[in-house]
Amino acid sequence: MAIKFHESTKEFHLYNEQISYIIRVLENGQLGHVYYGKHITDKEDFGYLIEYARRDMAPYPFEGNSTFSLEHLKQEYPTFGSGDTRYPAFELEREDGSRTVDFKYKKHEIFKGKKDIEGLPAVYVESEEEADTLEIVLEDKLIHTQILLSYTIFKDIPVITKHVRFSCEHSEGITLLNCMSGCLDLPDKEYEMVELAGTWSRERHPHTRELNYGVQSVYSMRGCSSHQFNPFLMLKRKNADEFSGEVLGFSLVYSGDFLAQVEVDNFDVTRVVLGIHPNEFRWELKQGESFQTPEMVMVYSENGMNGMSQVYHELYRTRLARGTWRDKERPILINNWEATYFDFNEEKILDIAKKAKDIGVELFVLDDGWFGKRNWDNCSLGDWYPNLEKLPNGITGLAKKIEEMGMKFGLWFEPEMTNKDSDLYREHPDWLLADTRRQYCHSRNQYVLDFSKKEVVDHIHAQMRAILKDAPVSYVKWDMNRAFSEVFSNGNGRSWQGKVRHKYILGVYDLYERLTGEFPEILFESCASGGARFDPGMLYYAPQAWTSDNTDAIDRIKIQYGTSYVYPISSIGSHVSAAPNHQVFRDTPLETRANVAFFGTFGYELDITKLPEDEIEKMQEQISFMKEHRKLIQQGVFTRLESPFEGNNSAWQVASEKKDEVLMAYFRLLEPAQGKFERIYLKGLEETAKYSVQECFGAHMDCGVHYGDELMYAGLSVSDCSAGIPMLAREQQGDYFSRLFYLKKVEE
Ligand code: GLA
């Protein structure tokens, strides 16, 4: 790994054994983009890759020179107007309304390691040897403003991170109207764009479209990263698939409004920008002030989409997630939400906890409904003290009783919200993030608190801290159940209003930082009406996230499959819930519900006190299984094998880094009449090693010993009456069927 600066050509080459990224200072002092992709050998001059071709009607900055126009040049951090009329990476306004800028290279610095970004989540290193960083300073002398472009390249992985800081020294100040975290100009448009899209209870389904002229984008203007789109996009070559071909991943470490946009110009140049959404963004910088963008993380893969995902998984699991829980196996929990909703008391909770403890569950999570006078969703958010009618011994008393049983205790909060029927709202009606002079929307009877105000964050912090200090709480589920609507920060002036959406997220991060700092032993799980804030920003504070309110196993195959494009298995909150399912009313076998939920943090969310004994026995088996295999599942290498979006089947596997253990899950959505024979082709095994193959659960069928190459190239037969696999029992067939196989390397 190295970052080279070639003085004679003013080229920067960031490279490791897998990738290269090349930047060059252009004749006009601005930064040109030369190359990003598979590693190429370093040399002094890649200038021939700058394409200057003369075209009619282009504006040229140098009089008499009609070859240099920004309209055609690939750039690092382009602006609008100076010849380039594509969408820019940033836009700012001076006091007199001028938006013309001219940022030229001023200086740079190259150093080992990577700096933290103050107040914002970011990928980090644990030793200086893990990465090198390049910081380039651009300056616009007329407006005394500097832009610092920061690039980090990692040692053994194909990753580059970027972020940008604006600093203003002009006495009149400037106003930022748009500032993306990074831009990438690519020399052609022969890509497909893949994004993760959905809605509540149908989050992160992958969608693919061919790039075309003009703009294609995904975004959120909802105040959170959203159910609808994820702050991520992928560009893949048309021949790339899960296992091979070139794929470029772009992910934004941010939890608020974002824009991820691809523009193709009429010369087939593709421009990717990623950053805070410019909608309602207007950030005034006074003299001496600066603005820092979030970080974007680019992954290059020549091993298809799985190749890209595996890099994100490893990076986000080990160098974005932090804290005590980062490397630990996650506790198997039971959550009371779908068991009781708001209707519970201490006795009911203790009954559920006791029964769960008996079969090996490790953590009881008390969900919504424990505070203020909350018996429905119309009151008490913001009043974070226990409802003593339901819980006469308070949270502390209940938590202690659960601890005495030998279980850990977890608690739900929704810190960023309030209801009108709450003490908080009655005392502080001006704390709503809404223009309260006109009609404004509720959502689920609740309103967003103005987290751009420090006093609001302080108030919520004090209440949460009091509970967490007093009660033995080991886990917090931090929910956020509505999107923004009429955003206005009451009592604050015009300048504040353009900052409020970003300041809100900074307030959320600040509260997370305070609480994770004060209670480092607590495991935080983020949540937003299910998966509306499943993003890298959250993972920095909470190493796991509630993936979706949809707990139906069949739907979850798709949701978890899509989520795995970017996010590690250790972050995927997954529970076995009741059948019929509460969201889609489907009746799926307990085995399949568990086989899906195993590939995540694993837990239960059902009324265990009402289940028949045979199901309780099966659950006990599932829990022991998860305890035995969760290290492999949560820290192994995850590979998608068959997409549930393409047919009736789906399969995935997780393998240990040493390739000596693999767990493979096969799902068959509907029972086909006279179905064809099915094989699953495993990946990443040692070709000449022998693996014993066992079907987990049920009959614990011994499926023989096979070589790695055989399992990868000839495949493992998973249909019910093929060679090597005995006929399946009748009750193991039918719709929503699944099988789980455990492979272990055996000695000769
Ligand atoms: C959200 C969460 C659920 C549950 C409810 C409680 O919808 O996603 O898991 O916590 O809120 O109100």
Boltz pocket constraint, residues with backbone or C-beta under 6 A from the ligand:
constraints:
  - pocket:
      binder: B
      contacts: [[A, 337], [A, 367], [A, 368], [A, 412], [A, 479], [A, 481], [A, 527], [A, 528], [A, 529], [A, 530], [A, 531], [A, 546], [A, 548], [A, 549]]
      max_distance: 6.0
